């Protein structure tokens, strides 16, 4: 993947808060969290936690998995940017010993 995936906080801000004309303070109250916690998420200071994904899911009628998938794609992309290139592939296992992953 070449392009950095969009942070779920940005998606939440652009696709939920803006169209509903909700402030971070109002949305935080509705989610049952602090304004600071929501602000840090929306401004990409923190990753999406499973708890936050559940709260957003319940408030928006969307799936928890859709929010967590956004975070997972971003997390993997960020990890790939920092991985060293000195990993050597393992030799292939004989077919009868292959473990299904």
PyMOL commands that set and color helices and strands:
alter all, ss='L'
color gray80, all
select helices_A, chain A and resi 8-20+24-31+35-42+50-60+64-82+95-97
alter helices_A, ss='H'
color red, helices_A
deselect
rebuild
show_as cartoon
